[in-house]
Amino acid sequence: MKRRLVMCMLILLLVTSGLALFPREKVYACSCVESDVQERLKTNTTIFTGEVVKKGRSQQSKHDGLLREYTFDVDTAWKGVNAKKMKILASDGGSESCGIQFEKNQSYLIYAYQYEVDHKLHTNLCSRNVPIEQAGDDLKLLGAGKLVSKEDFGETNDGGGRTVPFYLILYGGVILLAALAVLWLWRRKKRI
């Protein structure tokens, strides 16, 4: 009886110390929903083939974990391309967190969506991105895209978001007009 009580206490001690030493952390597993190319064409903001010309640093995002910015030199577009060079933010964790890495100087078929939080183009493991050599079936189903050149759009897209938010420009203009009005009134009053 005493031995049984000691064993139960020892097990309880091990379990509680294990919980204290290894606290619960949020763990997210990647679970992708399969969809065909036609559905991807409807649901994604941007679809193109292109070569990675720049691979940015991995940075922690407030909302999305690790993100890495990639710049692609676009060859062919099916949807949402507005520049020859497109910037895409990709989840940069491992495949267990839907992360995906692209290699510089390699070409890919990219499916990207505009994220509501930052209004930039994002992609991840579940987006169906593949190296161009493995994209044959998708390319057949997508059909003929539009070949992209610098003359079509311009050099670079900033990933969907504006570099300076429009409301900051608007507020700056209002403040500048107010300051000019005050200065004009002050000079007018000084003359009288």
C-alpha positions as CSV (number, residue, x, y, z in Angstrom):
1,M,0.0,0.0,0.0
2,K,2.7,2.4,1.0
3,R,4.7,1.5,-2.1
4,R,1.7,2.1,-4.3
5,L,1.2,5.6,-2.8
6,V,4.9,6.4,-3.3
7,M,4.6,5.3,-7.0
8,C,1.5,7.4,-7.6
9,M,3.2,10.4,-6.0
10,L,6.3,9.9,-8.1
11,I,4.2,9.7,-11.3
12,L,2.3,12.8,-10.3
13,L,5.5,14.6,-9.6
14,L,7.0,13.6,-13.0
15,V,3.9,14.7,-14.9
16,T,3.5,18.1,-13.2
17,S,7.3,18.8,-13.5
18,G,7.1,17.9,-17.2
19,L,4.2,20.3,-17.7
20,A,6.2,23.0,-15.9
21,L,9.4,22.4,-17.8
22,F,7.7,22.2,-21.2
23,P,4.9,24.8,-21.3
24,R,2.4,24.6,-24.1
25,E,3.2,26.7,-27.1
26,K,1.0,27.4,-30.0
27,V,1.8,25.0,-32.8
28,Y,0.4,25.4,-36.3
29,A,0.4,22.5,-38.7
30,C,0.1,23.1,-42.4
31,S,-3.1,21.6,-43.9
32,C,-3.7,22.4,-47.6
33,V,-7.0,22.1,-49.3
34,E,-6.7,20.6,-52.8
35,S,-8.1,22.6,-55.6
36,D,-7.7,22.5,-59.4
37,V,-6.2,25.1,-61.6
38,Q,-9.5,26.6,-62.6
39,E,-10.4,27.2,-59.0
40,R,-6.9,28.7,-58.4
41,L,-7.5,31.0,-61.3
42,K,-10.7,32.3,-59.6
43,T,-9.3,32.6,-56.1
44,N,-5.8,34.0,-56.6
45,T,-5.1,37.6,-57.2
46,T,-2.0,37.0,-59.3
47,I,-0.7,34.1,-61.5
48,F,2.5,34.2,-63.5
49,T,5.7,32.4,-64.5
50,G,8.9,34.1,-63.6
51,E,12.5,33.8,-62.5
52,V,13.7,34.7,-59.0
53,V,16.0,37.6,-59.4
54,K,16.2,38.7,-55.7
55,K,15.8,36.8,-52.5
56,G,15.3,39.0,-49.4
57,R,16.0,38.4,-45.8
58,S,13.6,36.4,-43.6
59,Q,11.7,38.7,-41.3
60,Q,9.2,38.1,-38.5
61,S,5.7,39.3,-39.3
62,K,3.2,40.3,-36.7
63,H,0.4,38.3,-38.4
64,D,2.1,35.6,-40.5
65,G,5.2,34.4,-38.7
66,L,8.4,34.3,-40.8
67,L,8.1,36.0,-44.3
68,R,10.7,36.4,-47.0
69,E,10.3,38.8,-49.9
70,Y,11.2,37.5,-53.4
71,T,11.4,39.5,-56.6
72,F,10.5,37.7,-59.8
73,D,11.2,38.7,-63.4
74,V,7.9,37.9,-64.9
75,D,7.8,36.0,-68.3
76,T,4.2,35.1,-68.8
77,A,1.1,36.4,-66.9
78,W,-2.4,35.0,-66.6
79,K,-3.8,37.3,-63.9
80,G,-3.0,40.4,-61.8
81,V,0.5,41.2,-63.1
82,N,1.1,45.0,-63.3
83,A,4.9,45.1,-63.7
84,K,7.8,43.2,-65.2
85,K,9.3,42.6,-61.8
86,M,6.8,41.4,-59.1
87,K,7.5,41.3,-55.4
88,I,5.9,38.4,-53.5
89,L,6.0,37.7,-49.7
90,A,6.3,33.9,-49.0
91,S,5.9,32.1,-45.7
92,D,9.5,31.2,-44.8
93,G,9.0,28.5,-42.2
94,G,9.3,24.8,-42.8
95,S,6.7,22.8,-44.7
96,E,4.9,22.0,-41.4
97,S,4.0,25.7,-41.2
98,C,3.2,26.1,-44.9
99,G,6.6,27.7,-45.6
100,I,8.1,27.7,-49.1
101,Q,11.5,28.7,-50.4
102,F,12.4,29.7,-53.9
103,E,15.9,29.5,-55.3
104,K,17.5,32.5,-57.0
105,N,17.9,32.2,-60.8
106,Q,15.2,29.5,-60.9
107,S,11.9,29.9,-62.7
108,Y,8.5,29.0,-61.1
109,L,4.8,29.1,-61.8
110,I,3.5,31.4,-59.0
111,Y,0.0,31.6,-57.6
112,A,-0.3,34.6,-55.2
113,Y,-3.1,36.3,-53.2
114,Q,-3.4,39.8,-51.9
115,Y,-3.4,39.7,-48.1
116,E,-6.1,41.9,-46.4
117,V,-3.8,43.0,-43.6
118,D,-0.9,44.6,-45.6
119,H,-2.4,44.6,-49.1
120,K,0.7,42.9,-50.5
121,L,1.0,39.8,-52.6
122,H,1.6,36.6,-50.5
123,T,2.1,32.9,-51.3
124,N,2.8,29.7,-49.3
125,L,3.2,26.0,-49.7
126,C,-0.6,25.5,-50.3
127,S,-0.7,28.0,-53.1
128,R,0.4,25.4,-55.7
129,N,3.6,27.1,-56.7
130,V,6.0,24.7,-58.6
131,P,9.3,25.0,-60.5
132,I,8.6,25.6,-64.1
133,E,9.9,22.1,-65.1
134,Q,7.0,20.6,-63.0
135,A,4.3,23.0,-64.2
136,G,3.4,21.3,-67.5
137,D,-0.1,20.2,-66.5
138,D,-1.0,23.5,-64.9
139,L,0.3,25.5,-67.8
140,K,-1.8,23.4,-70.2
141,L,-4.9,24.0,-68.1
142,L,-4.2,27.7,-67.8
143,G,-3.9,28.1,-71.5
144,A,-1.9,30.8,-73.3
145,G,-0.8,33.6,-71.0
146,K,0.4,37.0,-72.0
147,L,4.1,37.4,-72.5
148,V,5.3,40.3,-70.3
149,S,7.9,42.9,-71.2
150,K,9.1,46.1,-69.5
151,E,7.3,48.2,-72.1
152,D,3.9,46.6,-71.1
153,F,3.9,47.9,-67.5
154,G,7.1,49.4,-66.1
155,E,10.0,48.0,-64.1
156,T,8.8,47.1,-60.6
157,N,5.8,46.4,-58.5
158,D,6.1,46.8,-54.7
159,G,4.1,43.7,-54.0
160,G,0.6,45.3,-54.1
161,G,1.0,47.8,-51.3
162,R,1.7,51.5,-51.6
163,T,5.2,52.7,-50.5
164,V,3.6,55.8,-48.8
165,P,-0.1,55.3,-47.8
166,F,-2.5,57.6,-49.6
167,Y,-4.0,58.9,-46.3
168,L,-0.6,60.2,-45.2
169,I,-0.2,62.2,-48.4
170,L,-3.8,63.5,-48.0
171,Y,-3.3,64.5,-44.3
172,G,0.1,66.0,-45.2
173,G,-1.6,68.1,-47.9
174,V,-4.4,69.3,-45.5
175,I,-1.8,70.2,-42.8
176,L,0.3,72.1,-45.4
177,L,-2.8,74.1,-46.6
178,A,-3.8,74.9,-43.0
179,A,-0.3,76.1,-42.2
180,L,-0.3,78.3,-45.4
181,A,-3.7,79.7,-44.4
182,V,-2.5,80.6,-40.9
183,L,0.6,82.2,-42.3
184,W,-1.4,84.3,-44.7
185,L,-3.8,85.4,-42.0
186,W,-0.9,86.2,-39.7
187,R,0.8,88.4,-42.4
188,R,-2.5,90.1,-43.2
189,K,-3.1,90.9,-39.6
190,K,0.5,92.3,-39.2
191,R,-0.1,94.7,-42.1
192,I,-3.2,96.2,-40.6
